[in-house]
Amino acid sequence: MHISLLYLHERRANDLSLWLRSIAAVESIQVLLLVSNETQHHVHKLTNDCNHHFEIRNIDTPARQELNPQGNKLQSLFREVSYVFGEFKSRNKQSLSLLSQYPNTVLITYDDRMPSLISILKSAHTLKIPVFLPSILTATPDRKTQTSNVLQEKRFVEKVLAIFARGCCRNQLNDEGRLYYSPISFLMLAFQRALPDNPWAKGTSRFVSVVGVEAVYIRDLLLDFGVPIQKMSVTGLPVYDFMDFSTDQRISKKVLLLALPQYAEHGAMGLAEAMSNIREIFQGLSVFEGRIVVSLHPRMKREDYEPEIRKFGYECATENAEHWIKRCSLFVAANSSSTIYWALMLGVRTLLLNHVYPKSDLFRHFESLQYIEDSPSQELPKFVVTSKANWDQLIEDDQKKLSMELVSDGHCGRRNLEIISTLQSRPA
């Protein structure tokens, strides 16, 4: 069996590694790993953890040159447009040339909305290579997500494009009338006939053949966003294959696990401001009677955070979050963390930190969750000691939404392999 796997952004390494490990637990396969300049020096993060056979090819465009600052804003805008259009065309041409050498492959992508990935998906579509978008991490559709970083001088352009979009492609706008893409990316993708039908949800690109989803409930949500039901397959998340759902492993002494939010790493703020917010969280947790363990995401530098963690008398976890989440009695995490699904599946009471930009409703469908909307130093103390009324019934209902009985069987990797095998056997 042969697949081509996109790895263009280093922050996806852990998610892709887990997916590859779930596949390797069933079968060793041939993997054409398509990397970028950003990721080519980090391929060990994917290749060291499993026994697949890897071939590695760089599919990136040349490094971006600094745009000439001379000229007025209009000239600068035209240069930016020229670069974005040229970059898409260059990557599309390069991937066409490379993928044409592997006609029997299945292209695996972790997203169908990023322009850098769409250019490659379009190449696969042209070559009649099937594209599989597996469920690698949480993918709850959210029209509040704002991904475009619109510069002030481009706001007028965005407003004009929003009027255009409202008339001919309404799904490109959220409830506030904002575009999902930046104005230039929107223009470029529209010109290339490569816009996803509804970018606020994964799987709406016409270039994607099959969409893996983590639960029946998520499938139904994506259906409302326009993803055809025959295009979706419920697989669960790869992490479920490595989780033990059979016994309750919570230790007798109370343990609170905090998955430290990546405010600085996600670019929401600088490190100094992030530390100020984190101190507020630490203060709010101090009422908890028991051990407080703080888990850092692999992208976070331990030396930046551990001194502050120790100062409050908390433990800095040396094991990953998966190890602790099944041993804790209370879990606290940011509003975008995929670990929230783990906690729900394991029946752990969970508090969501939703007080810092970007606020999100990604998990609004799960009634057992409790939200921290304002100052955590003020709100956390009352939520730490008080759970929702009828919480036991609420968590049971949430586990049904996550199709726990279906996806906790340890066969997510096998289901993904079956999809790949089916795609490879389809006539071109």
Long-range contacts (C-beta under 8 A, 24 or more apart in sequence): 1-27, 1-29, 1-30, 1-417, 1-420, 1-421, 1-424, 2-29, 2-30, 2-31, 2-32, 2-102, 2-104, 2-105, 2-106, 2-424, 3-29, 3-30, 3-31, 3-32, 3-105, 3-106, 3-107, 3-108, 3-420, 4-31, 4-32, 4-34, 4-99, 4-102, 4-105, 4-106, 4-107, 4-108, 4-129, 5-31, 5-32, 5-33, 5-34, 5-108, 6-34, 6-107, 6-108, 6-109, 6-110, 6-117, 6-120, 7-33, 7-34, 7-35, 7-36, 7-39, 7-43, 7-46, 8-34, 8-35, 8-36, 8-38, 8-39, 8-59, 8-60, 8-116, 8-117, 9-36, 9-38, 9-39, 9-114, 10-38, 10-39, 10-42, 11-299, 12-110, 12-136, 13-39, 13-42, 13-45, 13-46, 13-298, 14-45, 14-298, 15-110, 15-136, 15-137, 15-338, 16-46, 16-110, 16-136, 17-45, 17-46, 17-49, 17-50, 18-136, 18-238, 18-239, 18-242, 19-134, 19-136, 19-238, 19-416, 20-46, 20-49, 20-50, 20-52, 21-49, 21-50, 21-238, 21-242, 21-413, 22-238, 22-241, 22-242, 22-412, 22-413, 22-416, 23-50, 23-52, 23-413, 23-416, 23-417, 24-50, 24-51, 24-52, 24-413, 25-241, 25-413, 26-413, 26-414, 26-417, 27-417, 28-52, 28-53, 29-53, 29-417, 30-55, 31-55, 32-57, 32-102, 32-105, 33-57, 34-59, 34-95, 34-98, 34-120, 35-59, 35-60, 36-60, 36-116, 37-63, 57-98, 59-91, 59-94, 59-95, 59-98, 59-120, 60-91, 61-87, 61-90, 61-91, 61-94, 62-90, 73-153, 77-153, 77-154, 77-157, 77-184, 80-184, 81-184, 81-187, 81-188, 84-115, 84-184, 84-185, 84-188, 85-188, 85-191, 88-115, 88-118, 88-119, 88-188, 88-189, 88-192, 89-119, 91-116, 91-119, 91-120, 92-119, 92-120, 92-122, 92-123, 92-192, 95-119, 95-120, 95-123, 95-124, 96-123, 96-126, 96-127, 99-123, 99-124, 99-127, 99-129, 100-127, 102-129, 103-127, 103-129, 103-428, 104-424, 105-129, 106-130, 106-131, 106-132, 106-420, 106-423, 106-424, 107-131, 107-132, 108-132, 108-133, 108-134, 108-420, 109-133, 109-208, 110-134, 110-136, 110-137, 111-202, 112-196, 112-202, 112-203, 112-204, 112-205, 112-207, 112-208, 113-180, 113-196, 113-199, 113-202, 113-205, 115-181, 115-185, 115-188, 115-189, 118-189, 118-194, 118-196, 118-205, 118-207, 119-194, 121-194, 121-205, 121-207, 121-208, 122-192, 122-194, 122-207, 124-207, 125-206, 125-207, 128-428, 130-209, 130-210, 130-423, 130-424, 130-426, 131-207, 131-208, 131-209, 131-210, 132-208, 132-209, 132-210, 132-212, 132-416, 132-419, 132-420, 132-423, 133-202, 133-203, 133-208, 133-210, 133-211, 133-212, 134-212, 134-235, 134-416, 134-419, 135-212, 135-213, 135-214, 135-235, 135-236, 135-237, 135-238, 136-237, 136-238, 137-237, 137-338, 138-214, 138-237, 138-338, 138-340, 138-341, 138-362, 139-201, 139-202, 139-203, 139-213, 139-214, 139-218, 139-222, 140-218, 140-221, 140-362, 140-363, 140-365, 141-200, 141-201, 141-202, 141-221, 141-222, 141-224, 141-225, 142-200, 142-360, 142-361, 142-362, 143-174, 143-175, 143-200, 144-174, 144-175, 144-359, 144-360, 144-361, 145-174, 145-180, 145-200, 145-358, 145-360, 146-174, 146-178, 146-358, 147-180, 147-181, 148-178, 148-179, 148-180, 148-181, 148-182, 148-183, 148-185, 149-182, 150-182, 150-183, 154-182, 154-183, 154-184, 157-183, 158-182, 158-183, 161-186, 161-187, 169-195, 171-197, 171-198, 171-199, 171-200, 171-204, 171-226, 172-198, 172-199, 174-200, 197-226, 198-225, 198-226, 200-225, 201-225, 201-226, 201-227, 203-227, 203-231, 203-232, 209-423, 210-419, 210-423, 212-415, 212-416, 212-419, 214-341, 214-402, 214-403, 214-407, 215-401, 215-402, 215-403, 215-406, 215-407, 216-403, 216-406, 217-365, 217-401, 217-402, 217-403, 221-365, 233-415, 233-419, 234-403, 234-406, 234-407, 235-407, 235-412, 235-415, 235-416, 235-419, 236-403, 236-406, 236-407, 236-408, 236-412, 236-415, 237-338, 237-341, 237-407, 237-412, 238-412, 238-413, 238-416, 239-322, 239-338, 239-342, 240-345, 240-407, 240-408, 240-410, 240-412, 241-410, 241-411, 241-412, 241-413, 242-322, 243-322, 243-326, 243-342, 243-345, 243-346, 243-408, 244-326, 245-345, 245-346, 245-404, 245-408, 249-326, 249-327, 250-326, 250-327, 250-328, 250-329, 251-327, 253-290, 253-291, 254-288, 254-289, 254-290, 254-291, 254-329, 254-330, 255-290, 255-291, 255-292, 255-293, 255-324, 255-327, 255-328, 255-329, 255-330, 256-285, 256-288, 256-290, 256-291, 256-292, 256-293, 256-328, 256-329, 256-330, 256-331, 256-332, 256-384, 257-293, 257-294, 257-295, 257-317, 257-321, 257-324, 257-325, 257-327, 257-328, 257-330, 257-331, 257-332, 258-285, 258-292, 258-293, 258-294, 258-295, 258-314, 258-332, 258-333, 259-295, 259-297, 259-321, 259-331, 259-332, 259-333, 259-334, 259-337, 259-339, 260-294, 260-295, 260-296, 260-297, 260-300, 260-305, 261-333, 261-334, 261-337, 261-353, 261-356, 262-297, 262-299, 262-300, 262-334, 263-356, 264-304, 265-297, 265-299, 265-300, 268-356, 268-357, 268-358, 269-356, 271-304, 275-305, 275-308, 277-356, 277-376, 278-305, 278-308, 279-308, 280-375, 280-376, 280-377, 281-332, 281-353, 281-376, 281-377, 281-380, 282-308, 282-309, 282-312, 282-314, 283-312, 283-376, 283-377, 284-372, 284-376, 284-377, 284-378, 284-379, 284-380, 284-381, 284-384, 285-314, 285-332, 285-380, 285-384, 286-312, 286-381, 287-380, 287-381, 287-384, 287-385, 288-330, 288-384, 288-385, 290-329, 291-315, 293-317, 293-324, 293-328, 295-320, 295-321, 295-324, 330-384, 332-380, 335-359, 335-360, 335-362, 335-363, 335-371, 336-360, 336-362, 340-369, 341-402, 344-368, 344-369, 344-395, 344-398, 344-399, 344-402, 345-399, 345-402, 345-404, 345-408, 347-395, 347-399, 349-387, 349-391, 349-395, 351-380, 351-383, 351-384, 355-379, 365-401, 366-398, 366-401, 367-394, 367-397, 367-398, 368-394, 368-395, 368-397, 368-398, 369-398
